[in-house]
Amino acid sequence: MTTLADLGPRICVLGPSNSGKSTLAVAIARHRQLQAVHLDQLFHLPHTDWQPRPEADFLQLHADAIAQERWVMDGNYSRCLPARLARATGFILLDLPTRTSLLRYFRRSWFERNRHGALAGNQDTVKWAMLHHITIVTPPHRRRYDQLFEGIALPKLKLANTRQLQRFYETEGLAREPAP
């Protein structure tokens, strides 16, 4: 099995919404002294209800982030993925079931005041658009990311359920730290 050390100093974490990408990225960053980069924070304006930045601004922020020497970056944003993968030294795919993502979305929206990867000044709320995204839009993306995973030449790791994810945390000595 691929270990965290095998993934190198620039790690991409992909997966469906609410699968634990940001929490895992922060745990890896703390353990390996890497910068955690949350693409949702680069794409959306802080202190808004998930309002996107101008596209050129996001692309520049993404380019600046991947140019760094040490990072763990969570988020999908497929249009930027080729450039990210060209710089990455390792790849993690979280492929947790849709029901898990849905339950985590409700928990995040109703109970969590702070979470890793959240927008500054924003409290998540349940939105029909996000429910649609998790249940309807995401399943075809899962197949595409699975194909990407199979074809990628980087050291890689696929975690397909909460048991595998928990085992990875334990095996690598990672800790889920509370969000600030």
N, C-alpha and C positions, 0 to 999 in steps of 0.2 A: 504494500500500500504506500502511496505517496505520503511523505511527511511534510510538515510545515517548512522544515529546513530545505527540502527539495524545491520549494516554490520560489525561492530567491527573494530579492529585495523589492520587487514591483509585482504586486499580486492583484489580479482582477477577480472580483466576486460578482457573479451574475446569478439571477434567479427571479422567480415571480415576486410581485409585490407582497410585502408582509411575510417573507419567508425567513427573515432573520439576517439579511445581508449586512445591514448597518451594525447590528450588535456584534456579528462575527468580525467585521472589519475592525471595530474598535478593540475587540479582544486580541486580535492578531497584532494590531498596531502597538498596543501596550506591551505585549509579550516580546515583540521583535524590534521595538523602538523604530517603528515606521510611522509615517504620517497617514492618518485615516482621512480619506477624501470621499465625501458623500455626494454623488452626482446630482441627487435631488436638490441639494443646497446650491450647487452651481447653476442648475437649470432654472430654479424658481427664485423669485425675489423674496428676501426676508421680510417679515412683518406683513405678509399678505396671506390670502387664502389660496396658496399654491398658484400664484400668478407667474407665468413664465417670463424669463428675461428676454430681451431681444436676442434672436438667434446668433447674431455675430458675437455678442457679449459672451453667451454660453460657450460657443466654439473656442473663443480665445481663452476663457477660464479653463476649459478642458485641455487645450494645448499647453497652457502654462503648468497645469497639474501633472500631466504625463511626462513633461520635460524634466521633472524632479528625479533625483536618483533613488529615492526610497519612499515607497507608498504602498498602501493597500486601498484599492478603490472599489466602492460598491455602487452598483447601479447598472442598468442595461444600456439605454440610449444607443440603439443599434447604429445610427448614422455615424457615431464616433468610434464604434467598436474596432474597426480595422486599425486606426491609428493607436488606440489603447493597446491592442494585442501586439502591435509591432514593437512597443516599448516594454510590454510585460515580460516577466520572467517566470510567472506561474499563473494558474487559472483554477478557480473554484466555482463549481456550478452547484447551487442549491436547487433541488428539484422536489421540494416538499409538496405534499398533496394540496389540491385546491381548498379542501375543507380546512386544512391547517392555516393557510393564508387568510381565509375568510374569518376564522375564529380570532386570529391575531389582529386582523383589521378592526373587528368589533372591540377587542380588548384595548387596542391602541386608542381608538376613538372615544371610548366611554370611560376608561379608567386610568390611562397613563398620562400624567401631566407632562413629564419629560421623557424623551426617548432619544436614543442615538439616531442621528440622521434627520431629526425634525428641523423644521424651519424656525429660525429665531422669531419669537413673537407670535407664533401661531399655535393654536390648539386644534388638533385633528377632530373632525366631526364625520359622522357617517354620511356619505354622499352616494346617490344612485349611480352616478357616473363611475365611481370607484368600484361599487358592487358589480356593475356591468363589466368593468375591466377585469376584475379578479375571476369572475365566473364565465364570461363569454370570450373576451379578447385574449386572455392569457393562455388557454389550452393550445391554440396553434403555435404560440410563441414557445411553449415548452418543447414541442416537437422540433422547432427550428434550433433552439439552444442545445437540444440533445444531439442533433446532427453536427452543429458547430463543435461540441465537445468531442465527438468521435473523430473529427478531422483536424483538431488542433494538435500542433507538434510540441507545445510547451509542457513542462511538468504540470500535471492536472489532477484534480480530485473532484469526484461527484458525490454529493451527499443527498440521498433520495428520500430520507424520512427523518423524523425527529430523533429516532434511536441512533442513526448513523451520525447525525449532527452532534448529539450529546457525547457519543463515543469519541468524536474528533476533539471536542473541548477537553474531555478527560485525558485522552492519550497525549495531547500536546501541552497539557498544563495551562489551558486558557481559562480565564475567569470572565464571567458575565458581570461587568461592573455596572452599577446604577448610573443612569444618565445624569449629567450635571443639572 
